[in-house]
């Protein structure tokens, strides 16, 4: 099992794009799948549940333009609760991407599965933008469960400003949300490049999802005269932030001046350093070092050397392969500039949340827009970063990177030259629709697309595991034989180890939760299913997995031998493997002859005493009783037959008696009832 960007349950919302009067508004949900399945979906609070089929290696679109989504699903209010979300539940793991498209302004985001939601976030967007209209930055909070209490503290910059509901910086308030409800708040849009509530703290007592967005902005806020666009990105909870990042500039068809970046702290007194390199010469272009005093503080890097659009200086921003390092966990957002800044006429702003190296995955399903009414988005670009494992050979790593089933080096043989700081970087154009990326090494990246006066971007989605918890413990597996080829299997994550006595800051190691249903490695004459007497069908929709998962493994035809080898993964990619071997009834005789002596078990089935009848007296070297899983129940040496054995304490099920006589084994089967 590899780590991936998939899940089974999602809740999607569409923050305000531009304003509610903007014409030609289309909202879309793009679903990528590598297995055939069914997705049920409905608007929160509605009983009108619809279904759509998803296919192996395929792309499925739900959209307001094809009437598979409500045409009024965009959230047009502010500072209020709403049921304007779409809840999706899939029978197979899927990846979900969301795009909100209007005539000249579009943007999208990777939808984080509910299993990866957390309970603490820091909002990160952009300054309010008062120009033709009053456009503001803000955030959505979505609840996964009923009766979720959310505490919000408004932080940021712009001391004399307030949110739309009159909350000044530093003040807090609380709300209650039910499952699927979304709460929105944002600035007023009355200033330009001054007020920004980025850094606001969002905490809850149950898992929530948070989407940061901006209605419509130009970047940089005060130095450009054209190039406005919507911004949106779904955030990672603070427990999932990391200390190491890589970035590459976005391809926008302009004069290649790099991108705008923000970095935000989760703890006080955080140092950071960024080095960016020329991808061709590998020479350092620039270095940026900084210090974030308080949790939620952010710094931004943009081209101070230029004063207006179309400057001749090509390296005034972070432009090249960049290496990010910090002393404490941070989140990093990458923004494209307005079109006039670097003479990219078809590429307006968008933003992409960078994945920490600590959260890189190995299997990624992605989708790019297709058949969006407003925009064709035919120019789509994939940027990949592959982190080499310690001591890993570059050539070996490249041989294990596949895009849509084909080794990446088949089309890009010079990739071995693209290595800086023990990481491989690569950008290429990709077609609209479904794509699958796999690698044996940790991998991440972003996708962005361009259209006439429009653009979008999203990260590829990665692990969003809690980095504050240490877990190197494998899941535990318990097998219980229910008899006649039926086995109850319990996967559990309930172990704890004491804190390292030599490390004052260390936490005790603890299990982090079962991540997904078991995966079969080898199977013969077996089938398996969720133990519905114990587990609810929606177990996989919870957050952070579960500490226990129960399955039934059952032999299809008990007359014949059967075998199954299976594995299960936890939230830290620790894998446990086990197997069940079953001996069929027709593979064991009801009676055996030991040197002319007929040996038979009676009664069979038996409840308390089991008689071993023999036509003549015989002394066997030893006698063993095993259950179906091979566990030794009894062993006796130099046993005289006939004999009688007490099985009263045995659990109900199938057992085997093996006699060893003069180096030969003879086996019989009995049932304890």
KELUM-680321 format. One line per field, with one value per residue (C-alpha): residue in one letter; x, z, y; residue number from 0. Coordinates in nm, 3 decimals, m for minus. Example, Ala and Ser with C-alpha at 12.3 -4.5 7.8 and 13.67 -1.06 7.14 Angstrom:
<sites>
code <- A;S
east <- 1.230;1.367
up <- 0.780;0.714
north <- m0.450;m0.106
pos <- 0;1
</sites>
This chain:
<sites>
code <- X;X;X;X;X;X;X;X;X;X;X;X;X;X;X;X;X;X;X;X;X;X;X;X;X;X;X;X;X;X;X;X;X;X;X;X;X;X;X;X;X;X;X;X;X;X;X;X;X;X;X;X;X;X;X;X;X;X;X;X;X;X;X;X;X;X;X;X;X;X;X;X;X;X;X;X;X;X;X;X;X;X;X;X;X;X;X;X;X;X;X;X;X;X;X;X;X;X;X;X;X;X;X;X;X;X;X;X;X;X;X;X;X;X;X;X;X;X;X;X;X;X;X;X;X;X;X;X;X;X;X;X;X;X;X;X;X;X;X;X;X;X;X;X;X;X;X;X;X;X;X;X;X;X;X;X;X;X;X;X;X;X;X;X;X;X;X;X;X;X;X;X;X;X;X;X;X;X;X;X;X;X;X;X;X;X;X;X;X;X;X;X;X;X;X;X;X;X;X;X;X;X;X;X;X;X;X;X;X;X;X;X;X;X;X;X;X;X;X;X;X;X;X;X;X;X;X;X;X;X;X;X;X;X;X;X;X;X;X;X;X;X;X;X;X;X;X;X;X;X;X;X;X;X;X;X;X;X;X;X;X;X;X;X;X;X;X;X;X;X;X;X;X;X;X;X;X;X;X;X;X;X;X;X;X;X;X;X;X;X;X;X;X;X;X;X;X;X;X;X;X;X;X;X;X;X;X;X;X;X;X;X;X;X;X;X;X;X;X;X;X;X;X;X;X;X;X;X;X;X;X;X;X;X;X;X;X;X;X;X;X;X;X;X;X;X;X;X;X;X;X;X;X;X;X;X;X;X;X;X;X;X;X;X;X;X;X;X;X;X;X;X;X;X;X;X;X;X;X;X;X;X;X;X;X;X;X;X;X;X;X;X;X;X;X;X;X;X;X;X;X;X;X;X;X;X;X;X;X;X;X;X;X;X;X;X;X;X;X;X;X;X;X;X;X;X;X;X;X;X;X;X;X;X;X;X;X;X;X;X;X;X;X;X;X;X;X;X;X;X;X;X;X;X;X;X;X;X;X;X;X;X;X;X;X;X;X;X;X;X;X;X;X;X;X;X;X;X;X;X;X;X;X;X;X;X;X;X;X;X;X;X;X;X;X;X;X;X;X;X;X;X;X;X;X;X;X;X;X;X;X;X;X;X;X;X;X;X;X;X;X;X;X;X;X;X;X;X;X;X;X;X;X;X;X;X;X;X;X;X;X;X;X;X;X;X;X;X;X;X;X;X;X;X;X;X;X;X;X;X;X;X;X;X;X;X;X;X;X;X;X;X;X;X;X;X;X;X;X;X;X;X;X;X;X;X;X;X;X;X;X;X;X;X;X;X;X;X;X;X;X;X;X;X;X;X;X;X;X;X;X;X;X;X;X;X;X;X;X;X;X;X;X;X;X;X;X;X;X;X;X;X;X;X;X;X;X;X;X;X;X;X;X;X;X;X;X;X;X;X;X;X;X;X;X;X;X;X;X;X;X;X;X;X;X;X;X;X;X;X;X;X;X
east <- 0.000;0.131;0.030;m0.205;m0.439;m0.771;m1.068;m1.429;m1.620;m1.595;m1.787;m1.746;m1.836;m1.802;m1.691;m1.802;m1.623;m1.617;m1.977;m2.326;m2.410;m2.125;m2.284;m2.216;m2.145;m2.058;m1.949;m1.792;m1.671;m1.410;m1.373;m1.073;m1.090;m0.875;m1.156;m1.517;m1.765;m2.064;m2.064;m2.372;m2.406;m2.656;m2.679;m2.655;m2.998;m3.159;m3.299;m3.262;m2.968;m2.827;m2.573;m2.308;m2.083;m1.707;m1.476;m1.126;m0.871;m1.151;m1.275;m1.627;m1.766;m2.057;m2.152;m2.415;m2.370;m2.489;m2.751;m2.586;m2.528;m2.775;m2.730;m2.738;m2.481;m2.229;m2.222;m2.337;m2.389;m2.134;m2.089;m2.370;m2.438;m2.565;m2.639;m2.482;m2.241;m2.231;m2.169;m2.010;m1.977;m1.798;m1.781;m1.419;m1.133;m1.145;m0.974;m1.187;m1.108;m1.337;m1.356;m1.572;m1.576;m1.720;m1.681;m1.339;m1.253;m1.199;m1.014;m1.021;m0.884;m0.804;m1.080;m0.933;m1.115;m1.301;m1.071;m0.790;m0.975;m0.847;m0.950;m0.711;m0.634;m0.475;m0.644;m0.416;m0.540;m0.469;m0.541;m0.885;m0.904;m1.106;m1.101;m1.388;m1.577;m1.515;m1.357;m1.251;m1.052;m1.207;m1.263;m1.522;m1.556;m1.736;m1.848;m1.818;m2.045;m2.352;m2.316;m1.964;m1.843;m1.605;m1.402;m1.266;m1.008;m0.966;m0.599;m0.410;m0.297;m0.481;m0.547;m0.830;m1.040;m1.302;m1.466;m1.808;m1.971;m1.773;m1.510;m1.180;m0.840;m0.772;m1.137;m1.296;m1.640;m1.797;m2.049;m2.223;m2.244;m2.415;m2.281;m2.251;m2.313;m2.070;m1.988;m1.834;m1.660;m1.438;m1.323;m1.530;m1.324;m1.308;m0.926;m0.657;m0.339;m0.396;m0.639;m0.602;m0.735;m0.475;m0.349;m0.697;m0.720;m1.001;m1.044;m1.315;m1.415;m1.485;m1.318;m1.373;m1.259;m1.139;m1.122;m0.932;m1.035;m1.047;m1.343;m1.119;m0.775;m0.477;m0.124;0.071;m0.218;m0.088;0.139;m0.064;m0.338;m0.485;m0.524;m0.791;m0.895;m1.062;m0.841;m0.926;m0.746;m0.843;m0.606;m0.422;m0.478;m0.187;m0.092;m0.002;0.227;0.592;0.938;1.060;0.916;1.013;0.864;0.894;0.778;0.450;0.447;0.233;0.369;0.503;0.847;0.922;0.957;0.873;0.588;0.462;0.494;0.371;0.497;0.304;0.401;0.211;0.433;0.609;0.971;0.997;1.301;1.295;1.528;1.460;1.720;1.626;1.833;1.849;1.707;1.948;2.279;2.201;2.344;2.181;1.972;1.868;1.826;1.547;1.573;1.318;1.172;0.806;0.749;0.405;0.184;m0.019;0.233;0.316;0.583;0.563;0.820;0.750;0.961;1.049;1.298;1.022;0.762;0.506;0.393;0.629;0.957;1.267;1.420;1.361;1.469;1.285;1.084;1.141;1.205;1.354;1.374;1.330;1.425;1.232;1.343;1.206;1.286;0.920;0.622;0.488;0.248;0.357;0.128;0.240;0.058;0.070;0.098;m0.152;m0.120;0.034;0.310;0.504;0.324;0.123;m0.203;m0.397;m0.282;m0.440;m0.371;m0.424;m0.289;m0.154;m0.084;0.251;0.270;0.544;0.803;0.699;0.355;0.462;0.277;0.346;0.018;m0.172;m0.493;m0.557;m0.803;m0.786;m1.094;m1.269;m1.593;m1.628;m1.865;m1.671;m1.321;m1.156;m0.837;m0.650;m0.315;m0.267;0.072;0.187;0.478;0.626;0.879;1.028;1.216;1.495;1.515;1.832;2.114;1.880;2.026;1.872;1.846;1.669;1.423;1.348;1.279;0.999;0.809;0.506;0.255;m0.061;0.107;0.415;0.761;0.821;1.173;1.040;0.929;1.176;1.512;1.707;1.529;1.845;1.981;1.694;1.827;1.889;1.905;1.835;1.510;1.403;1.193;0.987;0.722;0.525;0.205;m0.075;m0.408;m0.742;m0.900;m0.777;m0.414;m0.243;0.106;0.293;0.641;0.838;0.993;0.787;0.628;0.420;0.337;0.080;m0.137;m0.237;m0.424;m0.466;m0.750;m0.845;m0.841;m0.869;m0.667;m0.688;m0.444;m0.443;m0.197;m0.211;m0.317;m0.093;m0.080;m0.229;m0.111;m0.068;0.305;0.278;0.218;0.491;0.377;0.608;0.385;0.226;m0.150;m0.236;m0.432;m0.647;m0.808;m1.107;m1.226;m1.607;m1.610;m1.692;m1.458;m1.567;m1.310;m1.357;m1.058;m0.996;m0.741;m0.658;m0.453;m0.460;m0.095;0.100;0.464;0.611;0.776;1.145;1.306;1.605;1.392;1.206;1.005;0.912;0.556;0.469;0.443;0.085;m0.108;m0.268;m0.562;m0.648;m0.628;m0.818;m0.982;m0.749;m0.581;m0.548;m0.207;m0.306;m0.648;m0.781;m1.133;m1.193;m1.407;m1.423;m1.657;m1.715;m1.844;m2.173;m2.258;m1.980;m1.892;m2.106;m2.083;m1.949;m1.646;m1.407;m1.567;m1.447;m1.150;m0.802;m0.916;m1.034;m0.862;m1.039;m1.175;m1.361;m1.389;m1.518;m1.303;m1.504;m1.422;m1.633;m1.641;m1.553;m1.500;m1.170;m0.851;m0.843;m0.582;m0.573;m0.281;m0.378;m0.236;m0.365;m0.214;m0.239;m0.230;0.153;0.187;0.289;0.184;0.082;0.054;m0.120;m0.272;m0.534;m0.489;m0.795;m0.797;m1.108;m1.329;m1.260;m0.887;m0.896;m1.019;m1.288;m1.094;m0.728;m0.542;m0.227;m0.046;m0.376;m0.546;m0.855;m0.865;m1.187;m1.322;m1.657;m1.888;m1.818;m1.931;m1.857;m1.933;m1.729;m1.559;m1.401;m1.334;m1.048;m1.149;m0.900;m0.963;m0.657;m0.438;m0.153;0.102;0.160;0.468;0.267;m0.074;m0.138;m0.460;m0.461;m0.739;m0.805;m0.554;m0.281;m0.270;m0.156;m0.426;m0.281;0.027;0.070;0.365;0.348;m0.030;m0.210;m0.509;m0.806;m0.823;m1.057;m0.986;m1.167;m1.254;m1.508;m1.302;m1.245;m1.425;m1.679;m1.506;m1.311;m1.002;m0.749;m0.583;m0.247;m0.092;0.279;0.374;0.719;0.791;0.461;0.177;m0.193;m0.461;m0.830;m1.080;m1.348;m1.597;m1.649;m2.014
up <- 0.000;m0.089;0.057;m0.168;m0.201;m0.200;0.031;0.041;0.190;0.103;0.170;m0.094;m0.084;m0.337;m0.185;m0.358;m0.689;m0.776;m0.690;m0.721;m1.023;m1.233;m1.528;m1.659;m1.328;m1.335;m1.045;m1.102;m0.898;m1.075;m0.957;m1.037;m0.970;m1.032;m0.956;m1.063;m0.806;m0.713;m0.565;m0.378;m0.342;m0.219;m0.092;0.285;0.444;0.137;0.112;m0.267;m0.298;m0.647;m0.770;m1.038;m1.158;m1.142;m1.347;m1.335;m1.460;m1.542;m1.486;m1.379;m1.365;m1.163;m1.269;m1.266;m1.643;m1.700;m1.422;m1.201;m0.941;m0.828;m1.022;m0.697;m0.498;m0.477;m0.129;m0.181;0.177;0.434;0.808;0.826;0.821;0.516;0.379;0.046;0.042;m0.151;0.046;m0.151;m0.039;m0.259;m0.254;m0.372;m0.293;m0.514;m0.549;m0.576;m0.724;m0.725;m0.968;m0.966;m1.311;m1.428;m1.744;m1.666;m1.324;m1.215;m0.949;m0.786;m0.508;m0.408;m0.177;0.137;0.233;0.564;0.710;0.692;0.849;1.176;1.460;1.428;1.124;1.031;0.748;0.463;0.166;0.048;0.111;0.061;m0.282;m0.335;m0.703;m0.951;m0.675;m0.308;m0.314;0.009;0.135;0.377;0.469;0.484;0.782;0.713;0.983;0.948;1.244;1.414;1.709;1.621;1.823;1.633;1.800;1.567;1.656;1.392;1.336;1.051;0.939;0.905;1.261;1.189;0.989;1.086;0.928;0.762;1.096;1.279;1.448;1.496;1.490;1.811;1.898;1.911;1.865;1.856;1.632;1.624;1.303;1.209;0.960;0.616;0.733;0.622;0.788;0.594;0.706;0.524;0.510;0.379;0.066;0.150;0.136;m0.111;0.003;0.368;0.547;0.551;0.807;0.713;1.038;1.188;1.419;1.366;1.637;1.692;1.917;1.621;1.278;1.032;0.686;0.603;0.263;0.230;m0.062;m0.212;m0.413;m0.672;m0.643;m0.831;m0.724;m0.607;m0.464;m0.518;m0.823;m1.112;m1.334;m1.485;m1.411;m1.150;m1.051;m0.786;m0.532;m0.333;m0.160;0.101;0.397;0.600;0.979;1.177;1.311;0.952;0.874;0.804;0.808;0.456;0.118;m0.248;m0.513;m0.884;m1.078;m1.266;m1.645;m1.760;m2.101;m1.989;m1.914;m1.637;m1.330;m1.078;m0.828;m0.513;m0.187;0.171;0.469;0.800;1.142;1.375;1.676;1.817;1.730;1.398;1.175;0.805;0.507;0.134;m0.138;m0.504;m0.790;m1.165;m1.285;m1.580;m1.427;m1.066;m0.943;m0.649;m0.767;m0.429;m0.056;0.173;0.550;0.804;1.152;1.249;1.601;1.680;1.577;1.274;1.161;0.793;0.569;0.192;m0.083;m0.395;m0.640;m0.445;m0.713;m0.964;m0.935;m1.203;m1.466;m1.734;m1.557;m1.740;m1.429;m1.471;m1.121;m0.884;m0.720;m0.614;m0.957;m0.997;m0.796;m0.434;m0.114;0.199;0.554;0.891;1.256;1.339;1.127;0.872;0.579;0.245;m0.023;m0.381;m0.590;m0.958;m1.041;m1.231;m1.607;m1.665;m1.409;m1.629;m1.960;m1.939;m2.103;m2.048;m1.693;m1.401;m1.029;m0.858;m0.539;m0.449;m0.104;m0.105;0.053;0.312;0.215;0.531;0.371;0.023;m0.120;m0.373;m0.561;m0.687;m0.888;m1.040;m1.271;m1.478;m1.603;m1.914;m2.073;m1.847;m2.033;m1.975;m2.020;m2.223;m2.008;m2.285;m2.144;m1.830;m1.660;m1.415;m1.184;m0.997;m0.715;m0.618;m0.289;m0.308;m0.018;0.189;m0.027;m0.320;m0.669;m0.907;m1.196;m0.979;m0.855;m1.209;m1.324;m1.069;m1.164;m1.385;m1.542;m1.677;m1.671;m1.868;m1.722;m1.716;m1.853;m2.173;m2.284;m2.076;m2.087;m1.951;m1.614;m1.440;m1.494;m1.294;m0.943;m0.670;m0.294;m0.327;m0.517;m0.879;m1.041;m1.358;m1.539;m1.846;m2.027;m1.976;m2.145;m1.981;m1.780;m1.570;m1.482;m1.243;m1.099;m0.906;m0.757;m0.515;m0.381;m0.205;m0.460;m0.469;m0.697;m0.834;m1.141;m1.299;m1.614;m1.837;m2.051;m2.206;m1.920;m1.674;m1.472;m1.194;m0.976;m0.704;m0.527;m0.605;m0.256;m0.025;0.312;0.578;0.879;1.228;1.250;1.622;1.693;1.663;1.532;1.413;1.551;1.310;1.340;1.541;1.380;1.573;1.410;1.554;1.392;1.396;1.243;0.901;0.717;0.870;1.041;1.228;1.181;1.400;1.300;1.593;1.669;2.048;2.145;2.346;2.440;2.723;2.652;2.572;2.909;2.735;2.548;2.746;2.445;2.317;2.338;2.411;2.091;2.010;1.723;1.480;1.338;1.067;0.738;0.496;0.452;0.420;0.089;m0.038;m0.159;m0.248;m0.246;m0.326;m0.242;0.000;0.005;0.264;0.382;0.661;0.985;0.993;1.337;1.475;1.211;1.051;0.671;0.701;0.914;0.641;0.630;0.975;1.041;1.100;1.053;1.343;1.628;1.540;1.222;1.198;0.889;0.802;0.590;0.467;0.262;m0.053;m0.074;0.248;0.066;m0.071;0.057;0.079;0.147;0.184;0.252;0.342;0.476;0.647;0.671;0.942;0.917;0.926;0.649;0.894;0.741;0.908;0.706;0.801;0.637;0.683;0.552;0.552;0.494;0.306;0.422;0.110;0.157;0.486;0.517;0.770;0.852;0.826;0.831;1.040;0.949;0.909;1.212;1.119;1.321;1.334;1.545;1.725;1.770;1.494;1.550;1.923;2.213;2.512;2.474;2.151;2.116;1.898;1.798;1.666;1.541;1.737;2.006;1.873;2.027;1.817;1.864;1.919;1.871;1.784;1.759;1.557;1.474;1.122;1.153;1.252;1.623;1.828;2.083;2.224;2.190;2.355;2.317;2.308;2.297;2.308;2.076;2.128;2.349;2.464;2.470;2.653;2.411;2.634;2.657;2.280;2.089;1.828;1.500;1.287;1.419;1.289;1.470;1.338;1.443;1.393;1.368;1.264;1.090;0.896;0.960;0.946;0.968;1.064;1.094;1.356;1.442;1.792;1.827
north <- 0.000;0.345;0.679;0.874;1.175;0.988;0.948;0.830;1.123;1.492;1.812;2.083;2.451;2.732;3.066;3.384;3.438;3.810;3.907;3.762;3.981;3.844;3.660;3.310;3.141;2.771;2.553;2.211;1.913;1.699;1.339;1.117;0.743;0.436;0.188;0.137;0.259;0.473;0.824;0.942;1.317;1.573;1.927;1.951;1.953;1.794;1.441;1.446;1.205;1.150;0.897;0.897;0.617;0.658;0.440;0.301;0.555;0.796;1.149;1.242;1.594;1.726;2.076;2.344;2.371;2.011;2.035;1.774;2.049;2.318;2.641;2.844;2.644;2.931;3.088;3.446;3.554;3.655;3.609;3.358;2.985;2.803;2.456;2.549;2.259;1.932;1.610;1.324;0.961;0.709;0.330;0.348;0.591;0.901;1.238;1.551;1.892;2.195;2.487;2.800;2.958;3.288;3.492;3.642;3.501;3.140;2.943;2.601;2.383;2.025;1.905;1.750;1.425;1.444;1.177;1.436;1.728;1.873;2.101;2.397;2.614;2.947;3.134;3.247;3.449;3.808;4.176;4.328;4.490;4.807;4.897;4.867;4.691;4.615;4.267;4.098;3.801;3.554;3.192;2.916;2.680;2.349;2.103;1.725;1.646;1.789;2.025;2.138;2.437;2.667;2.944;3.213;3.477;3.748;3.828;3.993;4.337;4.669;4.784;5.028;4.784;4.526;4.224;4.252;4.168;4.436;4.215;4.403;4.237;4.046;3.980;3.635;3.485;3.137;2.962;2.623;2.418;2.093;1.839;1.995;2.351;2.621;2.952;3.241;3.555;3.802;4.162;4.450;4.514;4.886;4.910;4.809;4.637;4.736;4.502;4.125;3.877;3.615;3.462;3.432;3.131;2.879;2.613;2.353;2.064;1.834;1.804;2.089;2.187;2.540;2.709;3.036;3.255;3.602;3.726;3.887;4.044;4.182;4.083;4.274;4.470;4.823;4.806;4.674;4.813;4.497;4.128;4.045;3.694;3.480;3.294;2.979;2.693;2.432;2.441;2.180;2.174;2.319;1.974;1.882;2.177;2.101;2.255;2.172;2.272;2.295;2.521;2.587;2.897;2.872;2.862;3.155;3.250;3.589;3.729;3.480;3.700;3.430;3.419;3.590;3.388;3.400;3.202;3.176;3.040;2.809;2.887;3.191;3.268;3.086;3.135;3.057;3.061;3.030;2.967;2.969;2.835;2.873;2.537;2.532;2.639;2.526;2.858;3.037;3.333;3.465;3.406;3.525;3.489;3.599;3.568;3.526;3.657;3.519;3.231;3.338;3.601;3.598;3.744;3.780;3.801;4.005;4.211;4.525;4.626;4.698;4.969;4.894;4.647;4.514;4.586;4.469;4.301;3.923;3.814;4.043;3.765;3.405;3.262;2.917;2.599;2.711;2.529;2.633;2.555;2.669;2.610;2.533;2.422;2.673;2.688;2.833;2.978;3.046;3.309;3.396;3.766;3.978;3.951;4.293;4.235;3.997;4.047;3.723;3.834;3.512;3.441;3.622;3.551;3.217;3.064;2.720;2.578;2.400;2.055;2.003;1.744;1.558;1.503;1.389;1.088;0.812;0.763;1.068;1.086;1.428;1.597;1.914;2.103;1.983;2.100;2.406;2.639;2.960;2.823;2.552;2.553;2.375;2.492;2.283;2.246;1.979;2.053;1.756;1.747;1.409;1.387;1.132;0.891;0.892;0.756;0.688;0.677;0.934;0.689;0.432;0.692;0.811;0.456;0.433;0.753;0.691;0.928;0.763;0.423;0.526;0.579;0.954;0.925;0.767;1.113;1.318;1.135;1.434;1.436;1.318;1.671;1.823;1.763;2.020;1.964;1.592;1.655;1.604;1.878;1.863;2.070;1.965;2.041;1.786;1.726;1.814;1.534;1.241;1.168;0.927;0.969;0.701;0.686;0.473;0.795;1.066;1.297;1.616;1.903;2.144;2.183;2.511;2.599;2.903;3.029;3.358;3.613;3.325;3.074;2.817;2.621;2.355;2.136;1.766;1.669;1.470;1.302;1.525;1.334;1.473;1.546;1.621;1.250;0.989;0.651;0.373;0.097;m0.148;m0.211;m0.522;m0.805;m1.053;m1.359;m1.545;m1.868;m1.879;m2.224;m2.367;m2.134;m1.803;m1.581;m1.255;m1.025;m0.720;m0.457;m0.230;0.082;0.097;0.070;0.327;0.345;0.556;0.888;0.882;0.955;1.116;1.369;1.636;1.757;1.411;1.286;0.922;0.720;0.628;0.475;0.717;0.522;0.268;0.455;0.235;m0.105;m0.407;m0.482;m0.838;m0.956;m1.313;m1.480;m1.828;m1.950;m1.658;m1.344;m1.068;m0.794;m0.542;m0.697;m0.507;m0.645;m0.425;m0.165;0.103;0.126;0.480;0.386;0.504;0.849;0.949;1.172;1.036;0.678;0.461;0.281;m0.046;m0.201;m0.533;m0.751;m1.099;m1.330;m1.628;m1.936;m1.956;m2.338;m2.517;m2.847;m2.720;m2.560;m2.180;m1.912;m1.536;m1.298;m0.942;m0.617;m0.304;0.045;0.308;0.687;0.682;0.423;0.149;m0.183;m0.510;m0.832;m1.158;m1.466;m1.738;m2.092;m2.319;m2.694;m2.805;m3.090;m3.294;m3.261;m3.457;m3.818;m3.909;m4.225;m4.319;m4.649;m4.660;m4.987;m5.169;m5.009;m4.806;m4.482;m4.271;m3.980;m4.008;m3.825;m3.572;m3.295;m3.318;m3.084;m3.197;m3.538;m3.665;m4.037;m4.160;m4.513;m4.765;m5.120;m5.239;m5.091;m4.879;m4.641;m4.324;m4.108;m3.789;m3.632;m3.266;m3.064;m2.738;m2.496;m2.369;m2.086;m2.334;m2.248;m2.547;m2.637;m2.960;m3.180;m3.522;m3.758;m4.141;m4.164;m4.497;m4.545;m4.582;m4.270;m3.995;m3.617;m3.337;m3.051;m2.879;m2.557;m2.528;m2.255;m2.357;m2.428;m2.671;m2.855;m3.105;m3.397;m3.508;m3.842;m3.902;m4.270;m4.390;m4.057;m4.042;m3.795;m3.891;m3.617;m3.620;m3.335;m3.270;m2.996;m2.853;m2.755
pos <- 0;1;2;3;4;5;6;7;8;9;10;11;12;13;14;15;16;17;18;19;20;21;22;23;24;25;26;27;28;29;30;31;32;33;34;35;36;37;38;39;40;41;42;43;44;45;46;47;48;49;50;51;52;53;54;55;56;57;58;59;60;61;62;63;64;65;66;67;68;69;70;71;72;73;74;75;76;77;78;79;80;81;82;83;84;85;86;87;88;89;90;91;92;93;94;95;96;97;98;99;100;101;102;103;104;105;106;107;108;109;110;111;112;113;114;115;116;117;118;119;120;121;122;123;124;125;126;127;128;129;130;131;132;133;134;135;136;137;138;139;140;141;142;143;144;145;146;147;148;149;150;151;152;153;154;155;156;157;158;159;160;161;162;163;164;165;166;167;168;169;170;171;172;173;174;175;176;177;178;179;180;181;182;183;184;185;186;187;188;189;190;191;192;193;194;195;196;197;198;199;200;201;202;203;204;205;206;207;208;209;210;211;212;213;214;215;216;217;218;219;220;221;222;223;224;225;226;227;228;229;230;231;232;233;234;235;236;237;238;239;240;241;242;243;244;245;246;247;248;249;250;251;252;253;254;255;256;257;258;259;260;261;262;263;264;265;266;267;268;269;270;271;272;273;274;275;276;277;278;279;280;281;282;283;284;285;286;287;288;289;290;291;292;293;294;295;296;297;298;299;300;301;302;303;304;305;306;307;308;309;310;311;312;313;314;315;316;317;318;319;320;321;322;323;324;325;326;327;328;329;330;331;332;333;334;335;336;337;338;339;340;341;342;343;344;345;346;347;348;349;350;351;352;353;354;355;356;357;358;359;360;361;362;363;364;365;366;367;368;369;370;371;372;373;374;375;376;377;378;379;380;381;382;383;384;385;386;387;388;389;390;391;392;393;394;395;396;397;398;399;400;401;402;403;404;405;406;407;408;409;410;411;412;413;414;415;416;417;418;419;420;421;422;423;424;425;426;427;428;429;430;431;432;433;434;435;436;437;438;439;440;441;442;443;444;445;446;447;448;449;450;451;452;453;454;455;456;457;458;459;460;461;462;463;464;465;466;467;468;469;470;471;472;473;474;475;476;477;478;479;480;481;482;483;484;485;486;487;488;489;490;491;492;493;494;495;496;497;498;499;500;501;502;503;504;505;506;507;508;509;510;511;512;513;514;515;516;517;518;519;520;521;522;523;524;525;526;527;528;529;530;531;532;533;534;535;536;537;538;539;540;541;542;543;544;545;546;547;548;549;550;551;552;553;554;555;556;557;558;559;560;561;562;563;564;565;566;567;568;569;570;571;572;573;574;575;576;577;578;579;580;581;582;583;584;585;586;587;588;589;590;591;592;593;594;595;596;597;598;599;600;601;602;603;604;605;606;607;608;609;610;611;612;613;614;615;616;617;618;619;620;621;622;623;624;625;626;627;628;629;630;631;632;633;634;635;636;637;638;639;640;641;642;643;644;645;646;647;648;649;650;651;652;653;654;655;656;657;658;659;660;661;662;663;664;665;666;667;668;669;670;671;672
</sites>
